[in-house]
């Protein structure tokens, strides 16, 4: 059974930092692309950052230069380091995994962790 468990969310002041973690189980971690989406109230879920099984990364324009995604394949964890946080970063952040083979794409989601940026 696939499980993705996020942690590290919370309340932080503008300009502050948080580090989100997503621990995976039930998958061959190194064979999966990993990433983070977020969803703010009244808005659609949007991709924040992604990292492929090979380590390539991409980011939403709104977080480039402030957020960094990384992965530890040995520990089966993906991280999202968030610096210079802004009120507009407030959202529920969801970890996901995606694996594509010749015939199908498998996607799983975590339960989400709340990030609130406010003074």
DRENPAGU-932922 format. One line per field, with one value per residue: residue in three letters; z, y, x of N, C-alpha, C, O, CB in turn. Coordinates in steps of 0.02 Angstrom, whole numbers, padded with zeros to 5 digits. Glycine has a CB too. Example, Ala and Ser with C-alpha at 12.3 -4.5 7.8 and 13.67 -1.06 7.14 Angstrom:
<recs>
r c(ALA|SER)
n_up c(00390|00354)
n_north c(-00284|-00112)
n_east c(00660|00642)
ca_up c(00390|00357)
ca_north c(-00225|-00053)
ca_east c(00615|00684)
c_up c(00390|00394)
c_north c(-00165|00002)
c_east c(00660|00645)
o_up c(00423|00402)
o_north c(-00166|00057)
o_east c(00712|00670)
cb_up c(00452|00286)
cb_north c(-00224|-00030)
cb_east c(00565|00704)
</recs>
This chain:
<recs>
r c(UNK|UNK|UNK|UNK|UNK|UNK|UNK|UNK|UNK|UNK|UNK|UNK|UNK|UNK|UNK|UNK|UNK|UNK|UNK|UNK|UNK|UNK|UNK|UNK|UNK|UNK|UNK|UNK|UNK|UNK|UNK|UNK|UNK|UNK|UNK|UNK|UNK|UNK|UNK|UNK|UNK|UNK|UNK|UNK|UNK|UNK|UNK|UNK|UNK|UNK|UNK|UNK|UNK|UNK|UNK|UNK|UNK|UNK|UNK|UNK|UNK|UNK|UNK|UNK|UNK|UNK|UNK|UNK|UNK|UNK|UNK|UNK|UNK|UNK|UNK|UNK|UNK|UNK|UNK|UNK|UNK|UNK|UNK|UNK|UNK|UNK|UNK|UNK|UNK|UNK|UNK|UNK|UNK|UNK|UNK|UNK|UNK|UNK|UNK|UNK|UNK|UNK|UNK|UNK|UNK|UNK|UNK|UNK|UNK|UNK|UNK|UNK|UNK|UNK|UNK|UNK|UNK|UNK|UNK)
n_up c(00000|-00046|00036|00073|00176|00236|00321|00426|00398|00447|00542|00490|00486|00362|00250|00318|00341|00297|00304|00214|00225|00148|00175|00103|00075|00028|-00106|-00245|-00217|-00285|-00417|-00447|-00499|-00402|-00309|-00268|-00246|-00222|-00142|-00126|-00033|-00126|-00246|-00387|-00381|-00392|-00472|-00381|-00365|-00437|-00447|-00541|-00559|-00595|-00543|-00599|-00592|-00581|-00568|-00514|-00583|-00488|-00373|-00400|-00361|-00228|-00171|-00146|-00206|-00156|-00143|-00048|-00084|-00016|00108|00070|00057|00012|-00001|00029|00030|00087|00069|00107|00122|00071|00098|-00003|-00023|00060|00087|00067|00058|-00047|-00063|-00198|-00294|-00446|-00567|-00721|-00839|-00981|-01007|-00920|-00803|-00638|-00499|-00340|-00188|-00046|00116|00137|00201|00301|00262|00324|00298|00381|00469)
n_north c(-00059|00108|00246|00417|00534|00691|00822|00962|01080|01238|01390|01540|01692|01824|01821|01723|01550|01380|01202|01073|00899|00740|00581|00424|00265|00093|00099|00089|00197|00266|00251|00335|00491|00638|00763|00925|00996|01134|01204|01339|01422|01427|01421|01335|01180|01190|01157|01160|01121|01000|00845|00735|00556|00547|00661|00786|00950|01056|01211|01311|01472|01568|01530|01513|01528|01546|01429|01262|01100|00934|00767|00616|00469|00355|00367|00380|00502|00659|00831|01000|01149|01303|01469|01646|01670|01715|01796|01751|01623|01546|01400|01232|01107|00976|00821|00719|00568|00498|00376|00314|00189|00080|00059|00128|00262|00291|00375|00447|00526|00628|00673|00806|00961|01103|01265|01422|01590|01729|01884)
n_east c(00042|00029|00096|00105|00170|00158|00248|00295|00231|00152|00131|00202|00295|00292|00429|00494|00549|00513|00524|00465|00427|00411|00374|00390|00314|00293|00323|00440|00550|00653|00619|00518|00449|00438|00349|00275|00118|00006|-00138|-00237|-00369|-00517|-00451|-00375|-00285|-00110|00046|00194|00331|00440|00529|00622|00646|00776|00831|00813|00743|00598|00508|00370|00344|00317|00383|00515|00686|00659|00608|00663|00674|00712|00779|00796|00846|00885|00825|00697|00627|00559|00595|00544|00611|00572|00594|00598|00460|00294|00136|00049|00091|00022|-00067|-00133|-00016|00027|00103|00159|00177|00236|00234|00278|00254|00267|00132|00047|00011|00048|-00013|-00001|-00058|-00018|-00089|-00089|-00023|-00039|00013|00037|00061|00084|00076)
ca_up c(00000|-00052|00084|00072|00237|00238|00385|00423|00388|00506|00536|00486|00466|00296|00249|00354|00305|00320|00265|00212|00211|00127|00182|00061|00088|-00018|-00176|-00259|-00216|-00336|-00484|-00451|-00497|-00342|-00312|-00223|-00269|-00168|-00157|-00082|-00032|-00185|-00305|-00410|-00360|-00439|-00462|-00350|-00382|-00453|-00456|-00574|-00530|-00611|-00506|-00632|-00556|-00610|-00519|-00535|-00587|-00427|-00318|-00422|-00322|-00157|-00149|-00172|-00196|-00156|-00123|-00019|-00106|00035|00162|00039|00078|-00031|00040|-00003|00071|00067|00098|00088|00113|00061|00115|-00058|-00020|00105|00051|00087|00014|-00056|-00095|-00243|-00330|-00512|-00603|-00787|-00877|-01051|-01016|-00874|-00757|-00570|-00459|-00271|-00153|00026|00145|00137|00261|00296|00269|00331|00302|00406|00525)
ca_north c(00000|00169|00299|00477|00570|00756|00854|01023|01141|01277|01463|01575|01762|01840|01822|01666|01488|01315|01145|01018|00832|00690|00514|00377|00193|00052|00109|00090|00269|00292|00245|00381|00563|00663|00835|00959|01041|01170|01229|01393|01425|01457|01417|01269|01152|01208|01127|01204|01098|00929|00817|00670|00501|00561|00719|00849|00987|01114|01251|01363|01538|01607|01509|01507|01568|01545|01361|01210|01031|00886|00700|00570|00404|00305|00374|00383|00565|00718|00892|01065|01204|01364|01529|01710|01655|01771|01778|01715|01554|01511|01348|01163|01079|00905|00783|00667|00528|00478|00328|00298|00137|00077|00052|00166|00309|00284|00435|00444|00590|00632|00701|00878|00996|01174|01317|01487|01643|01786|01920)
ca_east c(00000|00069|00082|00145|00153|00190|00257|00335|00191|00138|00122|00266|00289|00320|00502|00520|00563|00488|00547|00417|00453|00361|00402|00354|00320|00253|00343|00512|00554|00699|00590|00462|00453|00406|00338|00229|00066|-00026|-00205|-00261|-00442|-00549|-00408|-00360|-00221|-00057|00112|00244|00398|00443|00596|00616|00685|00846|00855|00798|00693|00565|00473|00324|00377|00304|00426|00585|00733|00641|00595|00709|00652|00767|00756|00844|00820|00900|00776|00631|00597|00567|00593|00532|00637|00536|00624|00568|00389|00249|00066|00018|00112|-00024|-00103|-00119|00035|00018|00156|00135|00225|00211|00277|00251|00287|00245|00060|00005|00041|00022|-00005|-00027|-00055|-00020|-00150|-00081|-00001|-00057|00063|00006|00110|00047|00105)
c_up c(00000|00002|00075|00131|00240|00310|00374|00410|00453|00490|00537|00464|00395|00300|00283|00309|00338|00275|00270|00196|00190|00129|00145|00084|00038|-00091|-00183|-00270|-00273|-00406|-00496|-00457|-00435|-00349|-00262|-00263|-00208|-00191|-00104|-00085|-00094|-00248|-00324|-00383|-00413|-00421|-00434|-00373|-00395|-00462|-00486|-00538|-00542|-00579|-00540|-00596|-00600|-00559|-00552|-00536|-00522|-00369|-00337|-00383|-00248|-00130|-00182|-00155|-00199|-00134|-00094|-00033|-00053|00091|00136|00060|00024|00012|-00004|00045|00044|00105|00073|00076|00111|00081|00059|-00064|00026|00066|00088|00035|00013|-00091|-00143|-00269|-00396|-00544|-00667|-00817|-00946|-01058|-00971|-00834|-00689|-00531|-00391|-00238|-00078|00050|00147|00204|00251|00307|00271|00341|00321|00464|00582)
c_north c(00062|00219|00356|00520|00635|00780|00919|01086|01178|01350|01496|01647|01773|01849|01763|01605|01429|01261|01089|00953|00788|00622|00464|00306|00157|00062|00100|00163|00296|00288|00294|00453|00586|00738|00860|01002|01081|01194|01279|01394|01460|01454|01344|01246|01169|01173|01179|01184|01023|00908|00747|00617|00511|00623|00786|00883|01039|01146|01296|01429|01576|01588|01502|01554|01570|01475|01314|01141|00986|00819|00661|00500|00350|00306|00378|00446|00618|00779|00951|01119|01268|01423|01591|01702|01719|01750|01738|01643|01513|01463|01282|01135|01003|00875|00733|00626|00507|00431|00309|00240|00134|00082|00098|00215|00300|00347|00425|00511|00581|00667|00777|00905|01071|01218|01384|01540|01707|01819|01927)
c_east c(00044|00047|00131|00123|00194|00198|00295|00295|00182|00128|00190|00253|00316|00395|00534|00529|00528|00519|00496|00453|00395|00395|00358|00365|00276|00269|00418|00529|00596|00672|00532|00484|00414|00394|00288|00181|00042|-00095|-00225|-00337|-00470|-00508|-00396|-00292|-00169|00008|00159|00314|00395|00516|00587|00656|00760|00874|00844|00740|00659|00520|00421|00361|00372|00350|00499|00630|00718|00632|00646|00681|00712|00739|00814|00818|00832|00848|00705|00593|00609|00555|00573|00554|00606|00565|00587|00493|00347|00178|00032|00042|00067|-00068|-00094|-00070|00029|00079|00125|00194|00194|00261|00242|00290|00257|00169|00018|00046|00008|00038|-00036|-00015|-00051|-00083|-00147|-00058|-00012|00004|00027|00060|00073|00084|00054)
o_up c(00041|00012|00068|00136|00245|00354|00321|00412|00507|00432|00581|00427|00372|00346|00279|00249|00398|00218|00324|00158|00213|00089|00154|00109|00010|-00134|-00133|-00326|-00306|-00452|-00549|-00424|-00419|-00389|-00220|-00308|-00151|-00251|-00044|-00133|-00111|-00299|-00285|-00365|-00472|-00362|-00460|-00397|-00366|-00481|-00460|-00492|-00505|-00585|-00513|-00573|-00649|-00512|-00610|-00494|-00504|-00320|-00294|-00373|-00209|-00072|-00238|-00098|-00239|-00109|-00113|00001|-00047|00117|00175|00080|-00005|00054|-00065|00095|-00015|00166|00024|00025|00145|00081|00073|-00105|00030|00018|00134|-00025|00066|-00142|-00131|-00266|-00401|-00546|-00667|-00819|-00967|-01109|-00983|-00831|-00684|-00529|-00385|-00256|-00050|00010|00158|00257|00198|00354|00224|00388|00281|00502|00634)
o_north c(00069|00231|00346|00539|00634|00762|00930|01141|01155|01368|01482|01660|01735|01879|01753|01607|01428|01273|01062|00951|00797|00608|00461|00288|00185|00037|00103|00188|00344|00318|00293|00475|00557|00771|00823|01039|01063|01203|01264|01371|01515|01482|01298|01286|01162|01161|01234|01226|00987|00948|00706|00632|00487|00638|00838|00851|01063|01113|01315|01441|01613|01625|01487|01613|01594|01462|01326|01126|00996|00814|00670|00476|00303|00254|00379|00442|00621|00780|00952|01133|01285|01427|01589|01725|01768|01690|01695|01605|01452|01482|01276|01138|00970|00901|00707|00647|00499|00444|00290|00241|00182|00105|00105|00211|00301|00370|00397|00548|00532|00688|00810|00876|01098|01208|01401|01535|01735|01786|01956)
o_east c(00090|-00012|00192|00065|00255|00159|00324|00324|00200|00117|00231|00205|00358|00422|00595|00519|00516|00537|00483|00502|00339|00440|00298|00419|00230|00233|00455|00523|00577|00701|00502|00531|00362|00426|00262|00201|00055|-00108|-00229|-00367|-00448|-00528|-00407|-00249|-00183|00023|00165|00352|00354|00558|00550|00695|00802|00933|00862|00693|00687|00497|00428|00405|00418|00356|00541|00613|00759|00648|00669|00666|00758|00683|00872|00773|00791|00828|00657|00535|00664|00511|00585|00521|00614|00560|00551|00466|00361|00163|-00010|00016|00073|-00102|-00054|-00083|00028|00103|00070|00252|00133|00321|00184|00352|00224|00144|-00042|00108|-00054|00095|-00090|00031|-00076|-00124|-00198|-00072|00003|00042|-00010|00100|00035|00118|00070)
cb_up c(00061|-00122|00157|00004|00300|00197|00435|00371|00358|00555|00593|00438|00516|00267|00281|00410|00302|00318|00290|00160|00273|00056|00256|-00013|00162|-00007|-00200|-00322|-00151|-00332|-00494|-00391|-00563|-00279|-00381|-00171|-00304|-00145|-00160|-00103|00031|-00171|-00292|-00487|-00348|-00439|-00528|-00273|-00326|-00515|-00388|-00647|-00558|-00685|-00493|-00707|-00495|-00674|-00479|-00489|-00644|-00405|-00291|-00497|-00348|-00147|-00167|-00142|-00249|-00110|-00183|00060|-00171|00064|00203|00056|00146|-00092|00074|-00024|00069|00080|00081|00026|00169|-00013|00129|-00123|00003|00143|-00023|00092|00036|-00097|-00041|-00301|-00288|-00558|-00559|-00834|-00840|-01082|-01004|-00827|-00782|-00535|-00494|-00231|-00171|00053|00214|00119|00277|00347|00211|00389|00235|00428|00503)
cb_north c(00000|00200|00273|00516|00527|00807|00808|01016|01123|01270|01490|01539|01807|01904|01884|01648|01475|01312|01120|01033|00803|00706|00494|00385|00175|00067|00180|00045|00292|00255|00174|00372|00596|00648|00854|01002|01002|01230|01171|01462|01461|01527|01452|01266|01076|01284|01097|01201|01115|00912|00814|00675|00433|00566|00711|00839|01020|01094|01293|01366|01579|01598|01442|01521|01637|01585|01339|01218|01011|00909|00663|00582|00383|00316|00436|00320|00588|00715|00904|01074|01207|01357|01534|01738|01610|01796|01842|01751|01549|01562|01341|01120|01102|00890|00746|00697|00466|00540|00265|00360|00068|00013|-00018|00119|00383|00222|00496|00386|00633|00667|00674|00910|00980|01192|01315|01488|01652|01765|01990)
cb_east c(-00048|00062|00086|00137|00167|00151|00295|00385|00124|00194|00076|00315|00326|00287|00525|00475|00639|00410|00617|00362|00490|00333|00407|00375|00301|00181|00322|00531|00582|00763|00565|00417|00427|00449|00316|00268|00007|00017|-00256|-00230|-00466|-00565|-00341|-00360|-00226|-00047|00139|00239|00449|00402|00636|00638|00663|00854|00926|00781|00724|00525|00523|00262|00348|00232|00402|00591|00734|00576|00522|00780|00599|00825|00726|00854|00852|00970|00791|00591|00625|00519|00661|00456|00715|00460|00699|00602|00364|00251|00025|00032|00184|-00067|-00079|-00185|00106|-00045|00200|00096|00247|00198|00291|00254|00282|00269|00040|-00032|00035|00053|-00036|00007|-00116|00042|-00162|-00145|00075|-00113|00116|-00045|00150|-00024|00130)
</recs>
